[in-house]
Amino acid sequence: MPTLVNGFFEESGWIEVYTFSETTTEYLGQHETYVSCGCGLPAGATLEEPPEAGDGEVVVWRNGTWLVVPDYRGVAYRTTDGAEVTHSMPGELPAELTTMPRPSAAYVWNSLVWVLDAARDLAIQSQRERSWIENELHWAGREVDKHQDADPGAISTELAWRTYRNELRAWPGSSDFPVSDKRPLKPDGSINTTS
């Protein structure tokens, strides 16, 4: 068997090597390779046998030795905005990534977990309710227009829709805003709209 001295083989022949990715340094496997006298090991190869990796771990070659490191490759989430990203390197996740998905835009990262930001949550709910109000005002306006030229018996329906529009406009000033269960109620016979 060829002997390695000062990084070079003293004779030619077949040897067992352990290979690793030159990109990720991950252990790839063991195989025989032919080496020539006066040459060194092929790139991405070592004679040192790697340790076993457990579940959720991977073996990598770093700084001239094998290490067992966590394997978080795959989907990860940015801690700044919760955006999904693909993490491709073995080892610990960088500080700006986590394996925990962000529950909603109202959550912020506190360096350990996502926590609800009450002010942000209120702002999101308020914006959602304001969008709902705009949509409802559009449909209520159509109902008022539809009943304006109708027979005199439709005056009460028109008045109910006008009252509903006023309630919608006043809704953001209510102490219950933006709790969607406390929204103003539509008059009977309303157009079905999305909420």
C-alpha positions, 0 to 999 in steps of 0.5 A: 500500500502506498505510504504518504510522507510530507503530503506525497506518496512514496510509491504508486498504487491503489488506496482507500480514500474518503471524499468530500464535496469541495463546495459544502465539505460534506462527506460523499463516500469511500472508494478506491483511487489510484495514486502515483509516486510523488503525487499527493491525495486527489482534491476533496479526499482524505485518508482519515475515516469519518465518524458516523452522523446521527439523525439531523446531522451530517459529517463535513471536512473542516480545517483538516478534520471531520466534524459532525454538524447539524444539517438544516439544509432545505427550507428556512425563514429569514428572521427579518421578514419571515420570507422562505429561503433555501438554505444549502450549506450544512452546519448551524443556521446563520443568525438571520435564519430560523427553521420556524415559519413566521405565524403571520406578519404581526410577529417579530423575531426576538432571537429565539422565537417569533413573538406577537407584536401587538402594535403591528397586529393592531395595524394589520387588523385595522388595515384589513377592516379599512379595506372591508369598509371601502368594499362595503361602502361601494356595495351600500352605495349601489343599494342606495342608488338602486332604491332612490328611484324606486317606488315610495315603499322602498324609501325605508330600504334606501334609508336603511342603506344610508344609515349603514353607510354612516355606520361604516364611516363611523366604524374606525372611530369605535372603541371596538375597531378593528374587531371584525365581530363588532362590525356594523350589520348590513340591512336585510336583503343585502348584496352578498360581499366578501368580508 
